[in-house]
């Protein structure tokens, strides 16, 4: 596997893989389909080690060549945007984050996998991730029933509730199922400045507080739009349900959070957890590798994870932060065939066992439920399986980054006290409606909250 860009700097983070997992592929190269070399553009991330090990195994098994072009998160997105708009694309597999998907689907830049191989389907054990590997161009929605398959999930990044299991045991606490129960537990463990009951991604950035708050909104049966999948973009984010969700979030930040919750981003949340300064947090599962790393963590073996809490009458609703591997239209046919050969292989049990053994989240339910889940270091796997029916996308429209920019500013203002929750949500609704009106969507909004 040729290494380009940042990958030369990342070799040290790649985890070891058991010999048994690699031996499962012994002898496979003699029967593998020989295809053209491919280049995969991917972002630098905590799960890169698992993906890299899988690529190495693929090359060993098939003797096919894969080059990884590794970049910072924003740099990877920019390279992908430039490549799909060129006469001929540079990259054969795009590793697209959930926040980029709408741009590529709406732009028509991707090839339906059935156009390359009509017999190809996702394995039934691959988790659905809110149907985001499928796209229905007529309804402009992610729909496995009516849409075409455009990609294969490469990473199942979702939020989970990280909590201090040792403190729970000492205090006789039960894992919360609702946000109110989480508040009660966090209040019992809140002992500032030694430890905060909970830490939050309350900062304004490209996507911190908006991503952090989405599970509250959706689990209170609120939504940004009335029926996004049906094409009804009436703005409903200033509903009573949404206000309850924001009231709950702001209340938690003020009662059990650090003194400056509006300045905490993802890095600060993870740092507070690994240094023992936080009893709870809701980062993505990709952060798990740091929790038991003795070189980074002061709480090795003390943190556990659970399904996110829910609002009254709602369901847990982790926000998708996952990645889909897709094939662009503007590359030659032989490279498309080669790219699909890798994606076919990547969804197999053997490939996903390698991913899991390297410390990254696998995409298959059966691997998450396998004997691997019995290992103490993999105690997060059960929560991933239990969360599998519930993940939600933040948005499915290309105007998503504009919407997130509005959310980041106004939600942060609510957390730091510049606006009350009703004012923040009314302002968000007005500004999002204008974005959608300019985009030519069927839209409107609810009356202002009082």
SETOR-342597 format. One record per residue (C-alpha): residue number from 1; residue in one letter; x, y, z. Coordinates in Angstrom, 3 decimals. Layout:
residues N
[node NUM,A,[X,Y,Z]]
...
end
This chain:
residues 450
[node 1,X,[0.000,0.000,0.000]]
[node 2,X,[1.535,3.258,-1.116]]
[node 3,X,[1.339,6.068,1.457]]
[node 4,X,[0.824,9.675,0.469]]
[node 5,X,[0.207,12.988,2.195]]
[node 6,X,[-0.224,12.728,5.937]]
[node 7,X,[-0.145,8.951,6.016]]
[node 8,X,[3.619,8.831,6.509]]
[node 9,X,[3.047,10.703,9.777]]
[node 10,X,[0.248,8.354,10.820]]
[node 11,X,[2.007,4.997,10.731]]
[node 12,X,[2.571,5.166,14.474]]
[node 13,X,[-1.148,5.189,15.250]]
[node 14,X,[-1.918,1.984,13.369]]
[node 15,X,[-2.819,-0.777,15.799]]
[node 16,X,[-1.588,-4.372,15.597]]
[node 17,X,[-3.858,-7.042,14.247]]
[node 18,X,[-3.917,-10.675,15.383]]
[node 19,X,[-2.161,-13.159,13.137]]
[node 20,X,[-5.276,-15.321,13.027]]
[node 21,X,[-7.292,-12.589,11.349]]
[node 22,X,[-4.729,-12.201,8.599]]
[node 23,X,[-4.364,-15.971,8.110]]
[node 24,X,[-8.056,-16.091,7.269]]
[node 25,X,[-7.039,-14.639,3.929]]
[node 26,X,[-4.209,-17.062,3.208]]
[node 27,X,[-4.447,-18.507,-0.268]]
[node 28,X,[-7.087,-15.990,-1.359]]
[node 29,X,[-4.820,-14.122,-3.759]]
[node 30,X,[-4.734,-17.038,-6.184]]
[node 31,X,[-8.495,-16.747,-6.728]]
[node 32,X,[-8.926,-12.962,-6.380]]
[node 33,X,[-10.092,-10.745,-9.222]]
[node 34,X,[-7.110,-8.850,-10.633]]
[node 35,X,[-8.112,-5.215,-11.136]]
[node 36,X,[-6.568,-1.831,-11.844]]
[node 37,X,[-4.782,0.091,-9.072]]
[node 38,X,[-7.014,2.494,-7.143]]
[node 39,X,[-6.554,5.600,-5.032]]
[node 40,X,[-8.741,6.293,-1.986]]
[node 41,X,[-8.951,9.808,-0.560]]
[node 42,X,[-9.532,9.697,3.194]]
[node 43,X,[-9.331,11.936,6.241]]
[node 44,X,[-6.951,11.679,9.171]]
[node 45,X,[-9.025,10.342,12.067]]
[node 46,X,[-8.991,8.050,15.121]]
[node 47,X,[-10.474,5.211,13.018]]
[node 48,X,[-7.904,5.505,10.241]]
[node 49,X,[-5.719,2.800,11.835]]
[node 50,X,[-8.439,0.182,11.446]]
[node 51,X,[-9.144,1.155,7.841]]
[node 52,X,[-5.454,1.147,6.976]]
[node 53,X,[-5.005,-2.352,8.379]]
[node 54,X,[-7.950,-3.548,6.316]]
[node 55,X,[-6.394,-2.080,3.163]]
[node 56,X,[-3.124,-3.850,3.899]]
[node 57,X,[-4.997,-7.169,4.266]]
[node 58,X,[-6.855,-6.557,0.990]]
[node 59,X,[-3.581,-6.026,-0.838]]
[node 60,X,[-2.146,-9.217,0.667]]
[node 61,X,[-5.175,-11.280,-0.269]]
[node 62,X,[-5.724,-9.966,-3.786]]
[node 63,X,[-2.362,-8.550,-4.872]]
[node 64,X,[-4.347,-5.499,-6.029]]
[node 65,X,[-2.802,-2.094,-5.417]]
[node 66,X,[-4.378,0.603,-3.229]]
[node 67,X,[-2.973,4.061,-2.589]]
[node 68,X,[-4.330,6.047,0.377]]
[node 69,X,[-4.296,9.818,0.060]]
[node 70,X,[-4.589,10.929,3.706]]
[node 71,X,[-5.555,14.484,4.630]]
[node 72,X,[-6.985,16.572,7.456]]
[node 73,X,[-10.792,16.453,7.606]]
[node 74,X,[-11.429,19.711,5.727]]
[node 75,X,[-8.634,18.986,3.258]]
[node 76,X,[-10.155,15.646,2.323]]
[node 77,X,[-13.516,17.280,1.619]]
[node 78,X,[-11.897,19.923,-0.577]]
[node 79,X,[-9.934,17.360,-2.581]]
[node 80,X,[-13.092,15.352,-3.192]]
[node 81,X,[-15.034,18.421,-4.303]]
[node 82,X,[-12.300,19.379,-6.768]]
[node 83,X,[-11.866,15.834,-8.091]]
[node 84,X,[-15.538,15.204,-8.945]]
[node 85,X,[-15.710,18.491,-10.856]]
[node 86,X,[-12.651,17.725,-13.008]]
[node 87,X,[-12.837,16.236,-16.491]]
[node 88,X,[-11.369,13.036,-15.070]]
[node 89,X,[-11.317,12.362,-11.363]]
[node 90,X,[-8.137,11.784,-9.399]]
[node 91,X,[-9.728,9.466,-6.830]]
[node 92,X,[-11.511,6.145,-7.270]]
[node 93,X,[-13.195,5.868,-3.874]]
[node 94,X,[-14.428,8.959,-2.052]]
[node 95,X,[-14.588,8.580,1.740]]
[node 96,X,[-17.454,10.981,2.414]]
[node 97,X,[-18.531,12.161,5.842]]
[node 98,X,[-22.264,12.295,6.552]]
[node 99,X,[-22.128,16.108,6.444]]
[node 100,X,[-20.843,16.039,2.838]]
[node 101,X,[-23.214,13.429,1.421]]
[node 102,X,[-25.984,15.795,0.353]]
[node 103,X,[-23.615,17.866,-1.780]]
[node 104,X,[-22.414,14.820,-3.706]]
[node 105,X,[-25.834,13.193,-4.057]]
[node 106,X,[-27.612,16.358,-5.170]]
[node 107,X,[-24.722,17.231,-7.474]]
[node 108,X,[-25.015,13.965,-9.380]]
[node 109,X,[-21.307,13.235,-9.015]]
[node 110,X,[-21.550,9.560,-8.009]]
[node 111,X,[-22.104,6.291,-9.868]]
[node 112,X,[-24.858,3.915,-8.717]]
[node 113,X,[-23.072,0.710,-7.777]]
[node 114,X,[-25.657,-1.282,-9.713]]
[node 115,X,[-24.456,0.407,-12.899]]
[node 116,X,[-21.053,-1.175,-12.319]]
[node 117,X,[-22.330,-4.566,-11.144]]
[node 118,X,[-26.118,-5.130,-11.270]]
[node 119,X,[-25.795,-8.056,-8.838]]
[node 120,X,[-24.100,-6.089,-6.056]]
[node 121,X,[-26.022,-5.465,-2.842]]
[node 122,X,[-25.140,-4.516,0.683]]
[node 123,X,[-24.784,-7.523,2.924]]
[node 124,X,[-27.859,-7.801,5.197]]
[node 125,X,[-25.568,-7.632,8.245]]
[node 126,X,[-24.277,-4.166,7.295]]
[node 127,X,[-25.987,-1.547,9.469]]
[node 128,X,[-28.288,0.888,7.665]]
[node 129,X,[-27.153,4.269,9.083]]
[node 130,X,[-30.484,5.888,8.214]]
[node 131,X,[-30.352,4.585,4.607]]
[node 132,X,[-27.552,7.016,3.792]]
[node 133,X,[-25.874,4.656,1.310]]
[node 134,X,[-28.989,4.968,-0.887]]
[node 135,X,[-30.223,7.918,-2.916]]
[node 136,X,[-33.532,8.497,-4.661]]
[node 137,X,[-32.897,11.231,-7.223]]
[node 138,X,[-36.621,11.775,-7.862]]
[node 139,X,[-37.601,12.458,-4.258]]
[node 140,X,[-34.108,13.706,-3.364]]
[node 141,X,[-34.013,11.531,-0.277]]
[node 142,X,[-32.051,8.687,1.293]]
[node 143,X,[-34.400,5.763,0.876]]
[node 144,X,[-33.384,2.098,0.657]]
[node 145,X,[-36.822,1.104,-0.636]]
[node 146,X,[-37.046,3.472,-3.609]]
[node 147,X,[-33.475,4.653,-4.118]]
[node 148,X,[-30.347,3.229,-5.732]]
[node 149,X,[-27.315,2.003,-3.817]]
[node 150,X,[-24.471,4.487,-4.185]]
[node 151,X,[-21.982,3.431,-1.538]]
[node 152,X,[-20.828,1.179,1.269]]
[node 153,X,[-20.525,2.401,4.883]]
[node 154,X,[-16.858,2.526,5.882]]
[node 155,X,[-17.195,3.683,9.466]]
[node 156,X,[-20.144,3.761,11.859]]
[node 157,X,[-19.393,6.897,13.835]]
[node 158,X,[-22.320,7.794,16.128]]
[node 159,X,[-22.666,9.367,19.553]]
[node 160,X,[-22.901,7.255,22.688]]
[node 161,X,[-23.243,8.173,26.349]]
[node 162,X,[-19.787,7.909,27.938]]
[node 163,X,[-20.034,7.619,31.723]]
[node 164,X,[-17.791,6.876,34.702]]
[node 165,X,[-18.732,3.303,35.583]]
[node 166,X,[-16.598,3.359,38.737]]
[node 167,X,[-18.445,6.395,40.093]]
[node 168,X,[-21.779,4.833,39.167]]
[node 169,X,[-20.893,1.752,41.167]]
[node 170,X,[-19.768,3.768,44.175]]
[node 171,X,[-22.953,5.884,44.126]]
[node 172,X,[-25.314,3.006,43.311]]
[node 173,X,[-26.545,4.685,40.112]]
[node 174,X,[-28.340,3.093,37.185]]
[node 175,X,[-27.569,3.902,33.568]]
[node 176,X,[-30.061,6.596,32.521]]
[node 177,X,[-32.659,6.030,29.846]]
[node 178,X,[-33.970,9.618,29.776]]
[node 179,X,[-32.383,13.048,29.863]]
[node 180,X,[-34.108,13.716,33.202]]
[node 181,X,[-32.490,10.604,34.672]]
[node 182,X,[-29.150,11.729,33.287]]
[node 183,X,[-29.621,15.103,34.979]]
[node 184,X,[-30.279,13.388,38.324]]
[node 185,X,[-27.176,11.205,38.003]]
[node 186,X,[-24.998,14.088,36.859]]
[node 187,X,[-26.124,16.245,39.785]]
[node 188,X,[-25.089,13.522,42.235]]
[node 189,X,[-21.623,13.298,40.698]]
[node 190,X,[-21.129,17.026,40.048]]
[node 191,X,[-18.336,18.222,42.328]]
[node 192,X,[-16.613,21.177,40.661]]
[node 193,X,[-13.845,21.916,40.066]]
[node 194,X,[-12.698,18.330,40.726]]
[node 195,X,[-15.271,16.766,38.453]]
[node 196,X,[-18.143,18.108,36.362]]
[node 197,X,[-21.387,16.187,36.105]]
[node 198,X,[-21.272,16.410,32.318]]
[node 199,X,[-19.339,18.122,29.544]]
[node 200,X,[-20.804,19.335,26.240]]
[node 201,X,[-19.720,20.410,22.777]]
[node 202,X,[-21.294,23.814,23.329]]
[node 203,X,[-18.828,25.815,21.248]]
[node 204,X,[-19.605,27.591,17.998]]
[node 205,X,[-17.527,26.068,15.190]]
[node 206,X,[-18.033,24.300,11.863]]
[node 207,X,[-20.133,21.702,13.679]]
[node 208,X,[-19.939,21.378,17.464]]
[node 209,X,[-23.029,22.506,19.364]]
[node 210,X,[-25.390,21.728,16.470]]
[node 211,X,[-24.136,18.155,16.309]]
[node 212,X,[-24.176,17.829,20.108]]
[node 213,X,[-27.750,19.098,20.429]]
[node 214,X,[-29.352,17.081,17.605]]
[node 215,X,[-30.009,13.983,19.792]]
[node 216,X,[-31.968,16.187,22.202]]
[node 217,X,[-34.054,17.646,19.362]]
[node 218,X,[-34.832,14.334,17.672]]
[node 219,X,[-35.420,12.374,20.893]]
[node 220,X,[-37.988,14.995,21.960]]
[node 221,X,[-39.796,14.333,18.646]]
[node 222,X,[-38.612,17.615,17.190]]
[node 223,X,[-37.016,18.233,13.790]]
[node 224,X,[-35.600,21.026,11.651]]
[node 225,X,[-38.223,20.390,8.937]]
[node 226,X,[-41.743,18.975,8.887]]
[node 227,X,[-41.000,16.033,6.563]]
[node 228,X,[-37.622,16.272,4.874]]
[node 229,X,[-37.795,12.861,3.169]]
[node 230,X,[-41.158,13.727,1.631]]
[node 231,X,[-39.913,17.076,0.389]]
[node 232,X,[-41.830,19.246,2.875]]
[node 233,X,[-39.330,21.797,4.157]]
[node 234,X,[-41.661,23.719,6.415]]
[node 235,X,[-39.377,24.806,9.247]]
[node 236,X,[-40.478,23.284,12.558]]
[node 237,X,[-37.403,23.866,14.672]]
[node 238,X,[-39.328,26.454,16.735]]
[node 239,X,[-41.878,23.883,17.885]]
[node 240,X,[-42.751,23.290,21.564]]
[node 241,X,[-40.886,19.959,21.299]]
[node 242,X,[-37.761,21.724,20.084]]
[node 243,X,[-38.018,24.261,22.899]]
[node 244,X,[-38.215,21.456,25.448]]
[node 245,X,[-35.128,19.909,23.862]]
[node 246,X,[-33.174,23.166,24.059]]
[node 247,X,[-34.413,23.912,27.575]]
[node 248,X,[-33.145,20.479,28.641]]
[node 249,X,[-29.762,21.022,27.003]]
[node 250,X,[-29.246,24.511,28.417]]
[node 251,X,[-30.411,23.377,31.861]]
[node 252,X,[-27.836,20.589,31.866]]
[node 253,X,[-25.016,22.903,30.799]]
[node 254,X,[-25.815,25.350,33.602]]
[node 255,X,[-26.483,22.890,36.421]]
[node 256,X,[-23.898,20.175,35.854]]
[node 257,X,[-21.472,21.553,33.251]]
[node 258,X,[-18.182,23.453,33.500]]
[node 259,X,[-18.233,27.232,34.032]]
[node 260,X,[-17.725,27.925,30.322]]
[node 261,X,[-19.684,25.251,28.401]]
[node 262,X,[-19.973,27.528,25.375]]
[node 263,X,[-16.230,27.220,24.759]]
[node 264,X,[-15.986,23.425,24.785]]
[node 265,X,[-15.529,21.665,21.464]]
[node 266,X,[-15.011,17.996,20.716]]
[node 267,X,[-11.349,18.034,21.757]]
[node 268,X,[-12.157,19.650,25.113]]
[node 269,X,[-14.926,17.113,25.812]]
[node 270,X,[-12.605,14.188,25.135]]
[node 271,X,[-9.845,15.789,27.199]]
[node 272,X,[-12.189,16.271,30.158]]
[node 273,X,[-13.228,12.616,29.983]]
[node 274,X,[-9.738,11.123,29.745]]
[node 275,X,[-8.365,13.342,32.524]]
[node 276,X,[-11.143,12.330,34.907]]
[node 277,X,[-12.715,15.793,34.980]]
[node 278,X,[-16.107,14.676,33.625]]
[node 279,X,[-18.627,12.092,34.783]]
[node 280,X,[-20.533,12.092,31.471]]
[node 281,X,[-20.157,13.144,27.858]]
[node 282,X,[-21.646,12.235,24.479]]
[node 283,X,[-18.757,12.129,21.995]]
[node 284,X,[-18.657,9.872,18.964]]
[node 285,X,[-17.484,6.299,19.358]]
[node 286,X,[-14.267,7.149,17.485]]
[node 287,X,[-13.133,8.773,20.745]]
[node 288,X,[-13.224,5.419,22.516]]
[node 289,X,[-9.657,4.433,21.629]]
[node 290,X,[-8.352,7.204,23.892]]
[node 291,X,[-10.341,6.153,26.965]]
[node 292,X,[-8.290,3.019,27.689]]
[node 293,X,[-4.990,4.277,26.311]]
[node 294,X,[-2.602,4.559,29.304]]
[node 295,X,[-0.539,7.167,27.476]]
[node 296,X,[-3.565,9.464,27.183]]
[node 297,X,[-6.044,8.469,29.861]]
[node 298,X,[-6.131,8.765,33.650]]
[node 299,X,[-9.321,6.686,33.776]]
[node 300,X,[-8.309,3.468,32.027]]
[node 301,X,[-10.988,0.840,32.582]]
[node 302,X,[-13.260,3.273,34.431]]
[node 303,X,[-15.397,4.570,31.554]]
[node 304,X,[-18.250,2.670,29.964]]
[node 305,X,[-20.744,3.563,27.237]]
[node 306,X,[-24.489,3.255,26.753]]
[node 307,X,[-27.216,4.204,24.315]]
[node 308,X,[-28.016,7.921,24.430]]
[node 309,X,[-30.918,8.990,26.669]]
[node 310,X,[-34.239,10.117,25.185]]
[node 311,X,[-36.896,12.726,25.783]]
[node 312,X,[-40.430,12.010,27.053]]
[node 313,X,[-42.210,9.756,24.562]]
[node 314,X,[-39.246,9.769,22.218]]
[node 315,X,[-36.544,7.371,21.110]]
[node 316,X,[-32.764,7.610,21.487]]
[node 317,X,[-31.491,9.524,18.461]]
[node 318,X,[-27.713,9.583,18.020]]
[node 319,X,[-26.536,11.824,15.218]]
[node 320,X,[-24.698,10.263,12.325]]
[node 321,X,[-21.059,11.255,11.938]]
[node 322,X,[-20.206,8.233,9.807]]
[node 323,X,[-18.483,7.806,6.455]]
[node 324,X,[-19.669,6.300,3.166]]
[node 325,X,[-17.342,4.989,0.467]]
[node 326,X,[-18.627,5.862,-3.027]]
[node 327,X,[-17.376,5.800,-6.610]]
[node 328,X,[-17.366,8.958,-8.760]]
[node 329,X,[-18.768,9.143,-12.279]]
[node 330,X,[-15.742,10.828,-13.801]]
[node 331,X,[-13.248,7.961,-13.683]]
[node 332,X,[-12.638,5.248,-16.308]]
[node 333,X,[-14.661,2.046,-16.214]]
[node 334,X,[-11.722,-0.162,-15.226]]
[node 335,X,[-11.100,1.986,-12.153]]
[node 336,X,[-14.787,1.888,-11.231]]
[node 337,X,[-14.702,-1.913,-11.408]]
[node 338,X,[-11.556,-1.959,-9.277]]
[node 339,X,[-13.075,0.399,-6.720]]
[node 340,X,[-16.178,-1.759,-6.389]]
[node 341,X,[-14.003,-4.847,-5.936]]
[node 342,X,[-12.529,-3.226,-2.836]]
[node 343,X,[-15.926,-2.134,-1.481]]
[node 344,X,[-17.294,-5.662,-1.986]]
[node 345,X,[-14.396,-7.052,0.002]]
[node 346,X,[-14.572,-4.397,2.704]]
[node 347,X,[-18.115,-5.341,3.755]]
[node 348,X,[-17.170,-8.993,4.393]]
[node 349,X,[-16.979,-10.546,7.856]]
[node 350,X,[-13.229,-11.100,7.536]]
[node 351,X,[-12.528,-7.495,6.625]]
[node 352,X,[-14.675,-6.162,9.435]]
[node 353,X,[-12.977,-8.435,11.958]]
[node 354,X,[-9.696,-6.802,10.994]]
[node 355,X,[-11.237,-3.356,11.403]]
[node 356,X,[-12.582,-4.278,14.843]]
[node 357,X,[-9.341,-5.906,16.005]]
[node 358,X,[-7.559,-2.681,15.119]]
[node 359,X,[-9.821,-0.686,17.442]]
[node 360,X,[-12.168,0.911,14.894]]
[node 361,X,[-15.974,0.504,14.752]]
[node 362,X,[-17.015,-2.254,12.320]]
[node 363,X,[-20.055,-1.759,10.091]]
[node 364,X,[-21.507,-5.258,10.520]]
[node 365,X,[-23.979,-6.246,13.230]]
[node 366,X,[-22.670,-9.811,13.426]]
[node 367,X,[-19.119,-8.614,14.081]]
[node 368,X,[-20.328,-6.249,16.798]]
[node 369,X,[-22.179,-9.180,18.385]]
[node 370,X,[-19.342,-11.683,17.963]]
[node 371,X,[-16.979,-12.980,20.638]]
[node 372,X,[-14.951,-9.820,20.119]]
[node 373,X,[-17.589,-7.972,22.147]]
[node 374,X,[-16.674,-10.052,25.224]]
[node 375,X,[-13.232,-8.497,25.443]]
[node 376,X,[-13.043,-5.711,28.054]]
[node 377,X,[-11.539,-3.297,25.549]]
[node 378,X,[-14.585,-3.828,23.302]]
[node 379,X,[-17.223,-3.166,25.945]]
[node 380,X,[-18.548,-0.394,23.705]]
[node 381,X,[-19.825,-2.845,21.096]]
[node 382,X,[-23.110,-3.737,22.798]]
[node 383,X,[-24.108,-0.083,22.999]]
[node 384,X,[-23.361,0.279,19.283]]
[node 385,X,[-25.645,-2.653,18.440]]
[node 386,X,[-28.387,-1.380,20.742]]
[node 387,X,[-28.120,2.070,19.097]]
[node 388,X,[-28.215,0.693,15.551]]
[node 389,X,[-31.958,1.279,14.882]]
[node 390,X,[-31.890,4.938,15.916]]
[node 391,X,[-29.197,7.102,14.213]]
[node 392,X,[-30.436,10.205,12.379]]
[node 393,X,[-28.824,12.465,9.798]]
[node 394,X,[-28.483,16.145,10.583]]
[node 395,X,[-29.780,17.082,7.124]]
[node 396,X,[-30.101,15.764,3.565]]
[node 397,X,[-29.956,19.021,1.580]]
[node 398,X,[-26.886,20.696,0.060]]
[node 399,X,[-27.762,23.855,2.012]]
[node 400,X,[-26.836,21.894,5.146]]
[node 401,X,[-23.605,23.820,5.869]]
[node 402,X,[-25.561,27.099,5.783]]
[node 403,X,[-28.144,25.630,8.147]]
[node 404,X,[-25.427,24.405,10.500]]
[node 405,X,[-23.836,27.856,10.513]]
[node 406,X,[-27.134,29.301,11.729]]
[node 407,X,[-27.520,26.594,14.365]]
[node 408,X,[-23.976,27.008,15.631]]
[node 409,X,[-24.397,30.739,16.256]]
[node 410,X,[-27.885,30.765,17.744]]
[node 411,X,[-27.571,27.622,19.890]]
[node 412,X,[-24.308,28.908,21.299]]
[node 413,X,[-26.031,32.201,22.127]]
[node 414,X,[-28.645,30.240,24.085]]
[node 415,X,[-25.992,28.359,26.050]]
[node 416,X,[-23.982,31.454,26.966]]
[node 417,X,[-27.123,33.441,27.837]]
[node 418,X,[-27.208,35.976,25.007]]
[node 419,X,[-30.665,34.715,23.968]]
[node 420,X,[-33.331,32.753,25.803]]
[node 421,X,[-34.334,29.457,24.216]]
[node 422,X,[-37.494,30.778,22.540]]
[node 423,X,[-35.628,33.742,21.006]]
[node 424,X,[-32.853,31.465,19.756]]
[node 425,X,[-35.250,29.008,18.114]]
[node 426,X,[-37.428,31.724,16.565]]
[node 427,X,[-34.328,33.320,15.048]]
[node 428,X,[-33.099,29.954,13.773]]
[node 429,X,[-36.482,29.240,12.161]]
[node 430,X,[-36.588,32.608,10.389]]
[node 431,X,[-33.045,32.299,9.070]]
[node 432,X,[-33.422,28.688,7.902]]
[node 433,X,[-36.706,29.502,6.164]]
[node 434,X,[-34.918,32.227,4.213]]
[node 435,X,[-32.135,29.828,3.207]]
[node 436,X,[-34.701,27.330,1.924]]
[node 437,X,[-36.759,30.017,0.166]]
[node 438,X,[-33.689,31.168,-1.735]]
[node 439,X,[-32.966,27.546,-2.610]]
[node 440,X,[-36.385,27.168,-4.230]]
[node 441,X,[-37.814,24.672,-1.750]]
[node 442,X,[-41.403,24.253,-0.596]]
[node 443,X,[-41.065,25.897,2.804]]
[node 444,X,[-42.664,28.000,5.532]]
[node 445,X,[-42.363,28.052,9.311]]
[node 446,X,[-44.325,27.689,12.502]]
[node 447,X,[-45.562,30.764,14.381]]
[node 448,X,[-43.013,32.192,16.774]]
[node 449,X,[-42.679,30.716,20.232]]
[node 450,X,[-43.783,33.027,23.003]]
end
